[in-house]
Amino acid sequence: MKRILIILFTFLMPLFFQNLHAKNRNYIIDEANKYRDYGPWSPTEKNIIDDQIHNEGSSSDPISGKDQIDDRMWARDKNNRWYKSTDNWPYEVGVEVRGEAYAWGGWGNDIVWGDDTTELFLERLNEQPPERFIAGARQEDVQEKVNGQWQNQVNCGIPEGYKGYTGIDCSGFISRVIKPEGGFRYTTAGLTNYCVRVPLDELRPGDLFNNPAAHVIMFLDWITTLKKAKIIHSAAKSFADGTHMRRVISDSANVVIEDGKVFLIHSTGYKDPFIPMTLFPYFTSFYPSKNLVVQSNNPIIQLQIKSGTSIILNSIKLKVNGNEVTPKLSYKTLNIINISYNPSSGLPLGNNSISVSACNELGLVDSVEYDFTIDTVPAFAEYINIKQDNRIIYQSYWQPDTAGTRRLMIYTEKGINSEKDARIQINFNKEIDPEPKKPKICIKNI
């Protein structure tokens, strides 16, 4: 008996603890904001690359030495003269900023960076030589192009005298927000294996815009529905104005759809393709659908849950009119669960509410609520008008009489032109679903 209990506990323990640490959308956004709001912090001379002295306005090569200016701030202008600008590198010794630094992910000297928590970032900033860390990293700091392809430099480009870089890149940011405790670190391409795609108009706070080959962004809200998004990401430059930020920032981006693809537009006008997707459980295929009017008081409630990671079966909760019920679950894999519930005693006329929640193995929990209406009175056409040349040529309607019954009244007019189009208007006693199509009808024989 003890052995059976131990086996059961071992089997159920992961399910228990994953529910115990379930994270909803508000939790994820709060975690993201911690990286955006981190600080204020400023690099010291030990957190910059400072091996050369440049002569501003000169075209001569820099000389070896230190001037407490990050070498990455320098660039040559069109006349080949050196100039220093935060457009080239945003961090200056002693100048405070907020938001953890962006660092292209890499590894060397037995350490890894690119998904540093804020605690690890602070710890590494404060390390003393020879264990000093560089705040932030560009792709070209860590990688180099060989035959047109980016690949890691030797020791990921760590300069002599440094332990490594510190900061967080775009996919590292999403990974750490989802699982602060670690154990989940994927590239932009790797994240797609843990997500499901969602329609653009169904994006919710905490979902993602992902370009698997380039960048991943967390969606926060619509500034203008389906046209301008409020976002948060670890990025080199802002989408909104192109400012070189090189850290975790709140931002905004214009959104367009072309040929069925979603694009986010940079301040320069360049359009990047992105896929709307979610790491959360995604609820779809509802019946009755949201706001539907049904004429049966015993509809079978159905929906589907999809997830890029396995759905925890005992986390699925279905409520009908506030009362928890036991649905039937069917599935081939734990990534797609079909749910159905047959209310054997029937549902009341009028408004009915449905709520469902679920958690996946990433510990992400989500829920959805919606209403539908039961109305057993059938829909009927209250009146029909047919017009031609703005004249009513046929009309039928129901008229109550003194006995409380209704009589069908019909009015017709001669002079119908069978070669001209006519407009038919049908008014029902209630909203119907689906709404009928409104074809253009040509009257030939009346």
Backbone torsions as a table, in degrees:
resi	resn	phi	psi	omega
1	MET	NA	-41.6	179.6
2	LYS	-62.4	-40.0	-178.9
3	ARG	-63.3	-40.9	179.4
4	ILE	-63.3	-43.4	179.7
5	LEU	-63.6	-40.8	180.0
6	ILE	-65.0	-42.3	179.3
7	ILE	-63.5	-45.3	178.8
8	LEU	-61.2	-43.2	-179.4
9	PHE	-65.0	-39.7	179.1
10	THR	-64.1	-37.1	-179.7
11	PHE	-71.8	-41.2	-174.9
12	LEU	-84.1	-18.8	-174.7
13	MET	-57.4	-45.3	178.3
14	PRO	-60.1	-38.3	178.9
15	LEU	-65.3	-41.0	-178.9
16	PHE	-63.6	-48.9	-175.5
17	PHE	-71.9	-31.4	178.0
18	GLN	-67.8	-36.0	175.4
19	ASN	-70.5	-37.1	-179.1
20	LEU	-60.3	-36.0	-177.7
21	HIS	-105.4	27.0	-179.4
22	ALA	-62.1	141.5	-176.2
23	LYS	-122.8	124.4	178.4
24	ASN	-93.4	-177.2	-175.5
25	ARG	-64.2	-39.5	179.0
26	ASN	-62.3	-39.4	178.6
27	TYR	-62.3	-45.3	-178.3
28	ILE	-62.7	-42.9	-180.0
29	ILE	-66.9	-38.7	176.0
30	ASP	-61.1	-41.1	177.6
31	GLU	-63.3	-41.9	179.4
32	ALA	-62.5	-41.2	-179.0
33	ASN	-64.7	-27.2	178.2
34	LYS	-62.6	-37.3	178.6
35	TYR	-73.7	-38.0	177.5
36	ARG	-66.1	-39.3	-174.3
37	ASP	-90.4	-1.3	-175.3
38	TYR	-58.0	134.5	178.5
39	GLY	118.8	-161.7	7.9
40	PRO	-71.4	148.9	175.7
41	TRP	-136.9	159.4	176.5
42	SER	-144.6	143.9	177.7
43	PRO	-72.5	148.4	170.6
44	THR	-102.2	179.2	-178.4
45	GLU	-61.5	-20.4	-179.7
46	LYS	-86.2	-5.3	-178.7
47	ASN	-107.0	12.3	179.5
48	ILE	-122.5	161.2	171.8
49	ILE	-89.4	110.9	-174.1
50	ASP	-138.7	81.1	-179.1
51	ASP	-117.9	-4.9	-175.7
52	GLN	-136.3	153.1	175.0
53	ILE	-114.2	123.3	-179.7
54	HIS	-104.3	148.9	177.1
55	ASN	-105.0	105.0	-175.0
56	GLU	-59.8	133.3	-179.6
57	GLY	86.6	-6.2	-179.4
58	SER	-97.8	153.5	175.7
59	SER	-100.2	-1.3	-178.3
60	SER	-73.1	155.7	-179.4
61	ASP	-66.8	148.1	177.3
62	PRO	-67.4	159.3	177.4
63	ILE	-110.4	158.1	179.0
64	SER	-65.8	141.3	178.9
65	GLY	152.3	-177.3	-178.0
66	LYS	-128.9	138.4	178.4
67	ASP	-136.5	13.0	-179.4
68	GLN	62.6	25.4	173.4
69	ILE	-119.9	128.3	179.1
70	ASP	-61.6	127.4	-177.8
71	ASP	-58.2	-22.3	-178.6
72	ARG	-75.8	-7.3	177.0
73	MET	-78.8	-14.2	-174.6
74	TRP	-94.8	142.7	174.4
75	ALA	-152.6	161.7	177.3
76	ARG	-93.8	141.1	177.2
77	ASP	-84.9	-173.0	-176.4
78	LYS	-65.7	-17.7	177.2
79	ASN	-97.7	12.1	177.5
80	ASN	69.9	20.5	178.3
81	ARG	-98.5	147.5	-178.9
82	TRP	-75.5	137.1	171.1
83	TYR	-139.9	152.2	-177.5
84	LYS	-112.0	131.4	-177.5
85	SER	-156.5	146.6	173.5
86	THR	-72.6	-9.7	172.0
87	ASP	-67.2	-24.3	178.3
88	ASN	-88.1	-41.5	177.7
89	TRP	-152.9	126.9	-167.7
90	PRO	-85.9	-10.2	-171.6
91	TYR	-100.1	129.4	177.0
92	GLU	-123.3	143.1	179.8
93	VAL	-56.9	127.1	176.6
94	GLY	82.4	-5.7	179.9
95	VAL	-94.8	119.9	-174.0
96	GLU	-80.2	142.9	174.4
97	VAL	-137.9	168.3	173.0
98	ARG	-120.2	146.0	-178.5
99	GLY	104.6	129.0	179.7
100	GLU	-62.3	143.7	-176.8
101	ALA	-63.3	145.2	171.9
102	TYR	-80.5	128.1	175.8
103	ALA	-135.4	118.9	176.3
104	TRP	-57.4	128.0	-172.8
105	GLY	-63.5	145.0	177.8
106	GLY	-171.2	-173.1	179.8
107	TRP	-153.3	150.0	177.9
108	GLY	176.1	159.5	-177.7
109	ASN	53.2	33.6	177.2
110	ASP	67.2	20.7	175.0
111	ILE	-130.7	161.6	-179.8
112	VAL	-123.8	145.1	174.0
113	TRP	-137.7	170.9	180.0
114	GLY	111.5	-12.4	173.4
115	ASP	-137.3	36.4	-177.0
116	ASP	-67.9	129.3	170.8
117	THR	-66.3	165.2	178.7
118	THR	-62.3	-33.6	178.7
119	GLU	-66.6	-43.4	179.2
120	LEU	-68.8	-37.4	178.0
121	PHE	-59.1	-47.1	178.5
122	LEU	-62.6	-44.1	-179.6
123	GLU	-59.5	-42.9	-178.2
124	ARG	-72.2	-35.0	175.6
125	LEU	-59.2	-34.5	-174.2
126	ASN	-90.3	-3.2	178.7
127	GLU	-62.1	144.8	-179.2
128	GLN	-101.0	152.8	177.1
129	PRO	-54.1	142.1	8.3
130	PRO	-89.3	12.8	-176.8
131	GLU	-93.9	20.8	-172.8
132	ARG	-70.8	149.7	-178.3
133	PHE	-119.4	146.3	177.8
134	ILE	-90.7	129.5	-179.9
135	ALA	-79.8	112.7	177.1
136	GLY	86.0	150.2	178.4
137	ALA	-151.4	137.6	172.3
138	ARG	-87.3	166.5	175.3
139	GLN	-60.3	-41.3	-177.9
140	GLU	-71.6	-13.2	173.2
141	ASP	-74.1	-32.5	-172.2
142	VAL	-101.1	-33.2	-174.2
143	GLN	-122.3	168.6	174.8
144	GLU	-141.6	156.4	179.5
145	LYS	-89.5	127.8	176.6
146	VAL	-126.6	116.8	-177.0
147	ASN	54.2	40.1	177.0
148	GLY	81.0	0.7	-178.5
149	GLN	-117.0	136.6	176.2
150	TRP	-74.0	135.6	173.1
151	GLN	-149.4	155.6	-176.0
152	ASN	-62.0	139.3	172.9
153	GLN	-72.7	169.7	174.2
154	VAL	-59.3	127.3	-178.3
155	ASN	57.1	27.7	179.8
156	CYS	53.1	34.4	171.1
157	GLY	71.7	18.5	-180.0
158	ILE	-69.4	121.1	179.2
159	PRO	-66.1	155.6	178.3
160	GLU	-61.6	137.7	178.8
161	GLY	93.7	1.3	179.9
162	TYR	-121.8	151.2	176.5
163	LYS	-81.0	-34.6	-178.7
164	GLY	165.8	-167.1	176.5
165	TYR	-101.0	165.4	174.2
166	THR	-141.5	144.0	-178.4
167	GLY	145.7	-166.0	-173.1
168	ILE	-142.6	133.7	177.7
169	ASP	-96.4	-175.3	-170.5
170	CYS	-63.8	-47.0	-179.6
171	SER	-75.9	-30.8	174.6
172	GLY	-63.6	-37.2	177.6
173	PHE	-61.9	-48.8	179.0
174	ILE	-62.7	-42.7	-178.5
175	SER	-61.2	-44.6	-177.7
176	ARG	-71.0	-34.6	177.9
177	VAL	-64.9	-40.8	-178.9
178	ILE	-70.5	-43.8	-178.6
179	LYS	-133.7	85.3	-179.1
180	PRO	-58.6	-27.4	-176.6
181	GLU	-77.2	-5.1	179.8
182	GLY	93.2	-173.5	179.7
183	GLY	82.8	3.3	178.9
184	PHE	-143.3	100.1	-179.0
185	ARG	-142.5	111.2	-176.3
186	TYR	-134.8	155.1	175.4
187	THR	-74.6	174.5	176.4
188	THR	-59.6	-37.9	178.1
189	ALA	-69.7	-42.1	-178.8
190	GLY	-64.3	-31.1	-179.3
191	LEU	-62.4	-28.7	-178.2
192	THR	-61.4	-25.2	-179.6
193	ASN	-74.6	-10.6	-177.8
194	TYR	-114.4	8.4	-176.6
195	CYS	-121.1	165.4	165.0
196	VAL	-121.5	144.5	177.3
197	ARG	-71.8	146.3	177.4
198	VAL	-132.7	152.0	175.2
199	PRO	-61.8	148.0	-178.2
200	LEU	-55.6	-39.4	-177.0
201	ASP	-77.3	0.4	176.4
202	GLU	-111.8	8.3	174.9
203	LEU	-60.8	139.4	179.0
204	ARG	-127.9	158.5	-179.9
205	PRO	-51.8	129.8	-177.8
206	GLY	99.8	-10.7	175.2
207	ASP	-78.6	179.8	-170.3
208	LEU	-125.4	147.6	157.4
209	PHE	-102.4	120.3	-176.5
210	ASN	-127.0	127.4	166.6
211	ASN	-107.6	101.9	-171.2
212	PRO	-57.1	-21.0	-178.1
213	ALA	-96.3	-2.0	-170.5
214	ALA	-145.6	-57.5	-165.9
215	HIS	-155.2	151.1	175.7
216	VAL	-131.6	141.9	-171.7
217	ILE	-134.5	144.0	174.1
218	MET	-95.1	128.0	177.2
219	PHE	-81.3	136.1	178.2
220	LEU	-110.8	-43.4	-176.5
221	ASP	-174.2	171.0	173.3
222	TRP	-95.6	127.5	169.8
223	ILE	-80.6	-47.1	168.8
224	THR	-126.8	121.0	-170.7
225	THR	-52.9	123.6	176.9
226	LEU	63.8	9.6	-179.3
227	LYS	-126.7	-33.4	-179.8
228	LYS	-142.8	123.0	-173.1
229	ALA	-108.5	143.3	168.8
230	LYS	-91.0	128.0	-172.2
231	ILE	-135.2	166.5	171.8
232	ILE	-139.1	135.7	-177.2
233	HIS	-161.6	162.4	170.5
234	SER	-95.7	115.0	-167.8
235	ALA	-143.6	158.2	173.8
236	ALA	-76.2	-49.6	-177.2
237	LYS	-127.9	154.1	178.5
238	SER	-75.1	137.6	172.1
239	PHE	-65.3	-38.4	-170.4
240	ALA	-66.1	-46.7	-174.8
241	ASP	-133.8	1.7	176.4
242	GLY	79.3	5.7	179.9
243	THR	-62.4	136.4	176.8
244	HIS	-75.5	104.9	-176.3
245	MET	-101.2	-47.3	178.0
246	ARG	56.2	45.8	177.6
247	ARG	-164.8	-178.8	178.0
248	VAL	-77.8	124.7	-175.0
249	ILE	-138.4	154.4	162.0
250	SER	-82.2	145.8	-171.8
251	ASP	-154.6	178.0	172.6
252	SER	-141.1	154.1	-179.0
253	ALA	-146.9	136.4	172.8
254	ASN	-75.0	143.7	-175.0
255	VAL	-122.6	134.4	174.6
256	VAL	-133.0	156.0	175.2
257	ILE	-118.3	124.1	178.4
258	GLU	-133.9	125.9	-179.3
259	ASP	53.6	37.8	177.1
260	GLY	79.0	1.0	179.8
261	LYS	-105.8	148.5	-178.8
262	VAL	-97.3	132.3	178.2
263	PHE	-125.9	141.3	169.5
264	LEU	-105.7	136.5	-171.7
265	ILE	-103.5	125.4	175.1
266	HIS	-74.8	165.1	180.0
267	SER	-61.5	-25.4	179.0
268	THR	-76.8	-9.4	-176.2
269	GLY	97.0	-9.7	179.4
270	TYR	-68.3	137.2	-177.5
271	LYS	-106.9	126.0	177.9
272	ASP	-107.6	132.2	177.2
273	PRO	-76.2	137.4	177.8
274	PHE	-136.6	152.4	178.0
275	ILE	-109.3	121.3	172.9
276	PRO	-69.3	128.6	-179.1
277	MET	-153.9	168.5	-178.5
278	THR	-138.6	145.5	171.6
279	LEU	-90.1	-11.8	-178.5
280	PHE	-83.1	163.1	167.8
281	PRO	-58.9	139.6	-176.7
282	TYR	-118.8	126.7	-175.1
283	PHE	-101.7	131.0	-175.8
284	THR	-152.2	178.8	174.8
285	SER	55.4	51.6	-178.6
286	PHE	-77.4	138.5	164.5
287	TYR	-145.3	129.7	-7.3
288	PRO	-60.4	144.9	-179.1
289	SER	-72.5	166.7	-176.8
290	LYS	-58.7	130.0	176.7
291	ASN	66.6	13.1	178.5
292	LEU	-72.9	145.4	171.2
293	VAL	-102.0	118.8	179.2
294	VAL	-113.7	153.2	-174.7
295	GLN	-102.8	5.0	175.8
296	SER	-109.8	138.8	177.3
297	ASN	-91.5	12.4	179.1
298	ASN	-135.7	52.2	-179.1
299	PRO	-73.9	144.3	173.9
300	ILE	-82.3	116.5	-178.0
301	ILE	-78.0	128.3	-176.7
302	GLN	-138.3	146.6	171.9
303	LEU	-163.6	173.2	-179.3
304	GLN	-132.3	142.8	174.9
305	ILE	-115.5	129.2	176.2
306	LYS	-118.2	149.9	177.3
307	SER	-155.7	145.2	175.9
308	GLY	-70.4	-19.8	174.5
309	THR	-123.0	164.4	-174.9
310	SER	-57.8	139.2	176.5
311	ILE	-87.0	134.1	178.7
312	ILE	-78.7	112.3	-171.4
313	LEU	-59.2	-42.1	-176.4
314	ASN	-77.4	2.1	175.8
315	SER	-90.5	-13.3	-176.4
316	ILE	-73.3	121.3	179.7
317	LYS	-126.2	127.6	178.4
318	LEU	-119.4	129.7	176.8
319	LYS	-123.1	136.1	175.4
320	VAL	-118.4	118.2	-177.0
321	ASN	53.6	39.4	175.7
322	GLY	85.9	-6.8	-178.2
323	ASN	-105.0	127.6	179.6
324	GLU	-70.9	134.1	-179.1
325	VAL	-125.4	166.4	-179.8
326	THR	-104.0	106.7	-178.6
327	PRO	-84.7	165.3	171.6
328	LYS	-90.1	130.8	-179.7
329	LEU	-111.2	134.5	175.1
330	SER	-135.5	142.5	-176.2
331	TYR	-165.7	153.6	169.8
332	LYS	-101.3	-34.1	172.5
333	THR	-132.3	163.2	-179.3
334	LEU	-79.6	5.6	177.0
335	ASN	-90.1	-18.7	178.3
336	ILE	-134.9	114.9	-178.7
337	ILE	-116.7	124.8	174.2
338	ASN	-94.4	132.0	-176.8
339	ILE	-118.5	135.0	173.8
340	SER	-142.1	149.3	178.4
341	TYR	-146.2	126.5	178.9
342	ASN	-106.5	105.3	179.3
343	PRO	-72.9	90.4	-171.1
344	SER	-58.6	-31.5	-178.5
345	SER	-88.4	0.2	179.3
346	GLY	84.3	161.2	179.9
347	LEU	-112.3	154.1	-177.5
348	PRO	-70.4	154.3	172.9
349	LEU	-64.4	153.2	178.9
350	GLY	96.1	-152.8	-174.3
351	ASN	-75.5	136.2	174.9
352	ASN	-129.7	141.8	-176.9
353	SER	-115.1	144.1	177.4
354	ILE	-125.3	135.8	170.5
355	SER	-136.6	141.1	-179.5
356	VAL	-142.3	143.0	178.7
357	SER	-138.6	156.3	179.1
358	ALA	-159.6	158.5	-180.0
359	CYS	-128.6	142.9	176.4
360	ASN	-107.0	179.2	-172.6
361	GLU	-71.2	-10.3	171.5
362	LEU	-79.8	-3.6	-177.7
363	GLY	81.8	15.2	-179.7
364	LEU	-93.2	123.3	-177.9
365	VAL	-114.1	141.1	177.8
366	ASP	-144.2	164.3	-179.2
367	SER	-149.1	161.5	176.2
368	VAL	-143.1	144.7	177.5
369	GLU	-128.7	142.2	177.2
370	TYR	-157.3	164.8	-178.3
371	ASP	-122.0	154.4	167.0
372	PHE	-143.7	168.3	-174.0
373	THR	-122.5	138.0	173.3
374	ILE	-105.3	123.5	179.3
375	ASP	-141.3	107.1	-175.0
376	THR	-83.9	-4.1	175.1
377	VAL	-76.3	121.2	-176.1
378	PRO	-67.8	152.0	175.9
379	ALA	-77.2	141.9	174.8
380	PHE	-143.4	158.1	-179.8
381	ALA	-77.9	117.8	179.6
382	GLU	-74.6	-40.6	172.8
383	TYR	-155.3	158.2	179.9
384	ILE	-129.5	130.2	175.1
385	ASN	-118.9	138.8	170.2
386	ILE	-124.2	122.3	-178.1
387	LYS	-117.1	146.5	173.7
388	GLN	-142.3	128.3	-175.6
389	ASP	54.1	40.3	179.7
390	ASN	63.0	15.8	174.9
391	ARG	-109.4	137.9	173.9
392	ILE	-75.1	115.6	-179.8
393	ILE	-104.8	-15.6	175.4
394	TYR	-152.2	136.7	176.8
395	GLN	-148.9	134.0	173.3
396	SER	-134.8	142.3	-179.2
397	TYR	-158.3	161.0	179.0
398	TRP	-94.8	131.4	-179.1
399	GLN	-124.7	122.7	177.5
400	PRO	-64.8	144.9	174.2
401	ASP	-112.9	-178.6	-175.1
402	THR	-64.0	-22.7	-178.6
403	ALA	-84.0	-1.3	179.0
404	GLY	87.5	1.0	176.5
405	THR	-95.0	178.2	-179.6
406	ARG	-119.8	141.8	176.9
407	ARG	-116.5	141.7	177.8
408	LEU	-83.6	117.6	179.4
409	MET	-101.9	133.4	-178.5
410	ILE	-127.4	133.2	178.1
411	TYR	-126.7	131.2	176.2
412	THR	-131.7	158.4	179.8
413	GLU	-134.2	142.7	177.9
414	LYS	-79.7	172.3	177.1
415	GLY	92.1	25.5	179.7
416	ILE	-76.0	131.8	177.3
417	ASN	-94.3	108.7	-174.6
418	SER	-71.4	-8.2	180.0
419	GLU	-95.5	-5.0	-178.2
420	LYS	-106.5	154.4	176.9
421	ASP	-72.4	154.3	175.2
422	ALA	-127.8	152.8	-179.7
423	ARG	-109.0	125.1	-179.4
424	ILE	-106.2	128.9	177.5
425	GLN	-121.0	123.1	179.1
426	ILE	-119.4	121.4	177.3
427	ASN	-107.2	125.9	178.5
428	PHE	-96.5	164.2	-179.2
429	ASN	-75.5	-10.4	-178.2
430	LYS	-159.0	168.8	174.4
431	GLU	-68.4	139.9	179.1
432	ILE	-122.5	157.5	-179.3
433	ASP	-137.0	129.1	-2.2
434	PRO	-77.8	156.1	178.5
435	GLU	-66.9	133.7	-177.6
436	PRO	-67.3	150.6	174.8
437	LYS	-70.0	156.9	-178.9
438	LYS	-117.2	81.5	-175.8
439	PRO	-74.9	157.5	172.6
440	LYS	-87.5	118.7	-171.9
441	ILE	-111.5	131.4	176.6
442	CYS	-101.9	121.3	-179.1
443	ILE	-82.5	121.8	179.5
444	LYS	-106.7	-43.3	-176.8
445	ASN	-135.3	118.4	176.0
446	ILE	-130.1	NA	NA
